[in-house]
Amino acid sequence: MTTAPAAADTIASFFRDTETKPIDYDLILTGDLGLVGSRGLHELLLEEGFDIRSRHNDCGLMIFDRESQDVHAGGSGCGCCASVLCSKILRDLKSGIFGNILFVPTGALLSATSAGQKKTIPSIAHLINLAVKKQNPAM
């Protein structure tokens, strides 16, 4: 399931630590889990009691067109995340489309040695809460 377990663990831990829920966020953005990884993420988080399906999108799913491009499992997590964050998400935050986002880039810790030994590939997910502070109109 790609890096979905790392993303699920990071997101679930954040919700528990902050005592928040998916509904508290305008967008929960991962990258790049692709279609298969996103489905896995949803399943893993449902098992933990968190339904993010209405709030979740994935940078790989946003940047690639699965109908016209032969992308298979997706692209680079760091490349997709950086591209989508810098080209769209930061602009949407600035314009007020989004006010509170969980940004969860993912990655596989690949090594020629571990791949050659046919060992499992560890993965990692960082979580950044991007929020715009609302201005007080009375000031």
VOZA-423647 format. One record per residue (C-alpha): x, y, z; residue number from 1. Coordinates in Angstrom, 1 decimal. Each point is the difference from the previous one (the first is absolute). Layout:
<pts>
X | Y | Z | NUM
...
</pts>
This chain:
<pts>
0.0 | 0.0 | 0.0 | 1
2.9 | 2.4 | -0.7 | 2
0.5 | 2.6 | 2.7 | 3
-3.7 | 0.0 | 1.1 | 4
0.8 | -1.6 | 3.4 | 5
2.4 | 2.7 | 0.9 | 6
-2.5 | 2.7 | -1.0 | 7
-2.8 | -1.7 | 1.9 | 8
2.1 | -0.3 | 3.1 | 9
1.2 | 3.7 | -0.2 | 10
-3.5 | 1.3 | -0.6 | 11
-1.7 | -2.2 | 2.7 | 12
2.6 | 1.0 | 2.5 | 13
-0.5 | 3.7 | -0.8 | 14
-3.7 | -0.3 | 0.4 | 15
0.4 | -1.7 | 3.4 | 16
2.7 | 2.4 | 1.2 | 17
-1.9 | 3.1 | -1.0 | 18
-3.4 | -1.3 | 0.8 | 19
-1.3 | 1.0 | -3.4 | 20
-2.0 | -1.8 | -2.7 | 21
0.1 | 0.0 | -3.8 | 22
-2.9 | 2.5 | -0.1 | 23
2.2 | 2.6 | 1.7 | 24
2.1 | 0.3 | -3.2 | 25
-0.9 | 1.3 | -3.5 | 26
2.4 | -2.4 | -1.7 | 27
2.2 | -2.9 | 1.0 | 28
2.6 | -0.2 | -2.8 | 29
2.4 | -3.0 | -0.4 | 30
2.5 | -0.7 | -2.7 | 31
0.6 | -2.1 | -1.9 | 32
-2.1 | -2.9 | 1.1 | 33
-1.9 | -0.2 | -3.3 | 34
-3.3 | -1.8 | -0.3 | 35
1.0 | -3.3 | 1.5 | 36
1.8 | 1.6 | 2.9 | 37
-2.8 | 2.5 | 0.7 | 38
-2.5 | -2.9 | 0.2 | 39
2.4 | -1.7 | 2.4 | 40
0.3 | 3.1 | 2.1 | 41
-3.8 | 0.4 | 0.2 | 42
-0.3 | -3.7 | 1.2 | 43
2.7 | 0.3 | 2.6 | 44
-1.4 | 3.2 | 1.4 | 45
-3.5 | -1.3 | 0.1 | 46
1.3 | -2.9 | 2.2 | 47
1.3 | 2.7 | 2.3 | 48
-3.4 | 1.8 | 0.0 | 49
0.9 | 2.9 | -2.3 | 50
-1.8 | 0.5 | -3.3 | 51
2.0 | 2.4 | -2.1 | 52
-1.6 | -0.8 | -3.4 | 53
-2.0 | 3.2 | -0.3 | 54
3.1 | 2.1 | 0.8 | 55
2.8 | -1.9 | -1.6 | 56
1.8 | 0.6 | -3.3 | 57
3.4 | -1.3 | -1.2 | 58
2.6 | 2.1 | -1.8 | 59
0.7 | -2.9 | -2.4 | 60
-3.7 | -0.3 | -0.9 | 61
-0.2 | 3.8 | -0.4 | 62
3.1 | 0.4 | -2.2 | 63
-0.5 | -3.0 | -2.4 | 64
-2.9 | -0.8 | -2.3 | 65
-0.4 | -3.8 | 0.3 | 66
-2.3 | -0.1 | -3.1 | 67
2.5 | 1.6 | -2.4 | 68
3.4 | -0.8 | 1.7 | 69
1.6 | -3.3 | 0.6 | 70
0.9 | 0.7 | 3.6 | 71
-0.6 | -3.5 | 1.5 | 72
0.6 | 0.6 | 3.8 | 73
0.8 | 3.7 | -0.2 | 74
3.1 | 2.1 | 0.3 | 75
2.5 | 1.2 | 2.5 | 76
-1.6 | 0.9 | 3.3 | 77
2.3 | 2.9 | 0.6 | 78
-0.3 | 1.3 | -3.5 | 79
-3.8 | -0.2 | -0.1 | 80
-0.3 | 1.6 | 3.4 | 81
2.3 | 2.9 | -0.7 | 82
-1.7 | 0.6 | -3.4 | 83
-3.5 | 0.0 | 1.3 | 84
0.7 | 1.9 | 3.2 | 85
1.9 | 2.8 | -1.7 | 86
-2.1 | 0.3 | -3.1 | 87
-3.5 | -0.3 | 1.4 | 88
-0.4 | -0.6 | 3.8 | 89
1.9 | 3.0 | 1.2 | 90
-1.9 | 2.2 | -2.4 | 91
-3.3 | -1.5 | 1.2 | 92
1.0 | 0.7 | 3.6 | 93
0.9 | 3.6 | -0.8 | 94
-3.3 | 0.6 | -1.9 | 95
-2.1 | -1.5 | 2.8 | 96
-1.2 | -3.1 | -1.8 | 97
1.6 | -2.1 | 2.8 | 98
0.7 | 1.1 | 3.5 | 99
1.2 | -3.1 | 1.7 | 100
1.9 | -2.8 | -1.7 | 101
1.9 | -3.1 | 1.0 | 102
2.8 | -0.5 | -2.4 | 103
1.5 | -3.5 | 0.2 | 104
2.9 | -0.7 | -2.4 | 105
1.0 | -3.7 | -0.1 | 106
3.1 | -1.8 | -1.1 | 107
1.6 | -3.4 | -0.3 | 108
3.4 | -0.4 | 1.6 | 109
1.4 | -1.8 | -2.9 | 110
3.5 | -1.6 | 0.1 | 111
1.8 | -2.1 | -2.6 | 112
1.1 | -2.3 | 2.8 | 113
-3.5 | -0.7 | 1.5 | 114
-1.6 | -0.3 | -3.5 | 115
2.7 | -2.5 | -1.0 | 116
-0.6 | -1.9 | 3.2 | 117
-3.7 | -0.1 | -0.8 | 118
-0.8 | 1.6 | 3.4 | 119
-3.0 | 2.2 | 0.6 | 120
0.3 | 3.6 | -0.8 | 121
-0.5 | 2.3 | 2.9 | 122
-2.0 | 3.1 | -0.6 | 123
-0.5 | 3.4 | 1.6 | 124
-2.6 | 2.7 | 0.2 | 125
0.3 | 3.5 | 1.4 | 126
-3.0 | 2.1 | 0.9 | 127
-0.1 | 3.8 | -0.2 | 128
-3.1 | 1.9 | 1.1 | 129
-0.4 | 3.0 | -2.3 | 130
-2.5 | 2.5 | 1.3 | 131
-0.8 | 3.6 | -0.8 | 132
-0.7 | 2.2 | 3.0 | 133
-3.2 | 1.8 | -0.6 | 134
0.2 | 3.8 | 0.4 | 135
-2.3 | 1.8 | 2.4 | 136
-2.1 | 2.3 | -2.1 | 137
-0.6 | 2.4 | 2.9 | 138
3.7 | 0.8 | 0.3 | 139
</pts>
